[in-house]
Each structure stands twice: as structure tokens, then as C-alpha cells.
């Protein structure tokens, strides 16, 4: 893991860009003398890790007392995409606009995306936990499909906050019953890209004994700011 | 309003029993020099206001910085019940155990119960706001059907936390669209007495622009303790 830049922000958070092989990432850490728990913050595959809302969320979470890491995994964010992926994304957008069924298109490119992203996140996790000042336990926050994959394959993850989750590849829908860590499942009631009933069915399917659903009125990007505080309090209960 | 007893609790909260005509009530107030907002905490009609879990909830909410009031409204809690009401409750329990439809039985006694309880709560609200140390704004917390009735008829209520809500009389289901104050709608995912889909449909129906759903795994009495904190933070956002 090579740090390529660092910046001390006015809330005391240290923001460092890093590379780990081909993986570009950002690590936010709070001012703290004691080692802090780690949260892996994985954004939706279509957005780069530098997107303003994602950065604001990571930074506020770090200011709350956690180390927060984000990467652009293979095929995600600013990483190169195959011509087939670009075509699939264009097909998906066209089908969604036309109100046509999107399951097969979605499956064809998001399924492999999750499969390729998961090992890169695990490699990143290994490297992060070797840094001074970062301790377990480890939380996961964000992209639902990847969160399911990591929660069932990575025993170091002890709590997960999952967002949206109406469209999730079949493999992860099938794995949901194996997710047993405490969950905070956040959805937007009118999310234009995530059918509500599917998200509710997924919440129902999780095998966790402690799972909480939060839903708010509005579309995909309309999550109210207080949910960030709720998320921080969820992780404080389970990681500290 | 006549105070009949008072007790200073170890968290500094003052608990006072009162009567207002035939209405028995309890008022919890925090140690505060400035006037505090008021929360009307209305329990499910089958429980007395002195039930241990309800008292603990009221007391912790008061310790957080709110005046909290609870009454046994007509036909509720320890107030006398008509022979017809007793019969209807017995019929309801029997039908629920047998897995038979309960809508008509439920409607026949909970509908009038809400109608009779609402004016007593409004009378109590008038008396409470005349006390020194209690200011608006006013929140409502608890029994869903009564909360809907009060939210649409009582402009002094500015935010409502509603619990359960699977079985709600027809009149209140119809009024849900007129509820426009911010809502925190809390349900238990496996509530044996409140069908989940009906509760979700009711959440969908509310006319509020800001409405949040919280759901947790487990039965009716299994709400986790952190929901009380979430509720207090909801009221802090809207009442202070």
C-alpha cells in the first residue's frame, strides 16, 4: 500500500490517497491516539470514490471516530471498463427508461462486477489492518450486493449497513440467508432504480438475528442527513 | 388539573400523578429552568398507563429533556369498561387465537375507543400547556390510531412517532393521507397482532412529506432499546 497524497481537513480528519497494486483508494482517519475501528465504505459501482456525496459521508464518519476506506474496485468508479460492460450499462439505462425488464441485463454485468470487486476489497482490508492506528472490528457500509458477498466470505466483518438493495444479483439474493452479522438496511421509499418490494423481500431474507430497516420518503439520492448519524450510532454499538 | 402525588426520581425527573375530571394521568418533567416541549405518550388501549415498560419509556424520554404526559382515556387502561367492550375484547382474543378474521370485531370496539379517547387527550393538552414550565411545540408518541386522529384534528401537534399500526380502524386508515406532520413510524417485523403488509400500506398512505419507517426483527414487545434513543432524537429535531 503506497500513500500518494495526504491532506489534513478542518475537522481534524486525515484524508490519504493510496494505491494497492492496481487498486486506487482513499483512507480517512480521525485524530485519535488509540487505534480506531475500520469501516469499508463501498459505493455503488457506477460512481467514482471521489464523488462529492460519498466523500462527505466518509469524512463525517471518520470525524465521528472511525477509520474509513473506499476503493474503486475492478470495473467500478474510474477504473477501466470493458466494451461489453459499457454496452451493458447503456442497455440497462435504455431499458430502465423504456420501463422494460432489466433483470437479465443487470445480472450479466453486475453479477461479475461483485465477483471481481470482493477479492480486491479483501486485499485492501488485509493492507489496512496492517497499518498502525487501525484496529478491528470491521464494519461495512454501502453497496448492498457487495456487502452481502463480503459479509458471508469475510469473518472479520462484524456489522453491515446496506443501502438500497432493490436490484441485487441472484447469487447475492441467494446468499442473504447466510448473512448473520447485525444489519442496518437503509432504503428510499420511492427509489426509481430499486423496486421497493424486492428490497423489503431482501430485508426479510437476511439471516441476521439483529436487523433494522430504515426507510425514508423520496428517490435514490434523497436520503436525509440524519441517516448518517443513525449509521454512525449503529456502528458505535457494534464496533466499539 | 389536580396533582395527587409527586415523586422525584434518581435521574432528576419529577413524576406527578394527576386527575382532570374523570381522567387519571401522569406527568413526567425533567430538571430544567427553561420551559420544555411536551410529548403526549399514548399507550395501546389495552394497557394501563402504569405498565412498567410504558413508565420506563416515559421516564427516559423526560430525562432526555421533554415533559411527557400519559393518561388512561375513557375505556382504556384502568378506566371502567362496558360489558359490550369486555365481550368484544374476549371475542377478539378468541378469534386471533383461532386465526379467524378479526376486522369486524376490532372495528366495533376500537373505532369508538379512538373517538372517545381523542377529546380527552385534547382536554388534557389544554390543561398541560397552561402549566408553568411546559411549552409547545407538542409531539405525540405511541398508539397509531389515536395518533392519526389527533394529528389531523389538533394543529398544536407538530411531530408524531407512531408504533405498530397493522390494525387501525377504517376511519383512521382513511385519515392517514391528511397527516402531514413529520412522522417516525416504528414497527416490529414479526408483530403477531399487526399484519406487516397493512402497516407498510399505512406508512405509504401518510400525507407527510417527511416520514421515516423503522422496523426491527421480532414480535410486538421486542422493540430494541436503541429505538427509544432514535425516537428522542426525532423529537429533538422537530420540537426543539
Interface residues (C-beta under 8 A of the other chain):
Chain A: X189 X200 X203 X204 X208 X209 X210 X211 X212 X213 X214 X215 X216 X217 X224 X226 X229 X230 X233 X237
Chain B: X189 X200 X203 X204 X208 X209 X210 X211 X212 X213 X214 X215 X216 X217 X224 X226 X229 X230 X233 X237
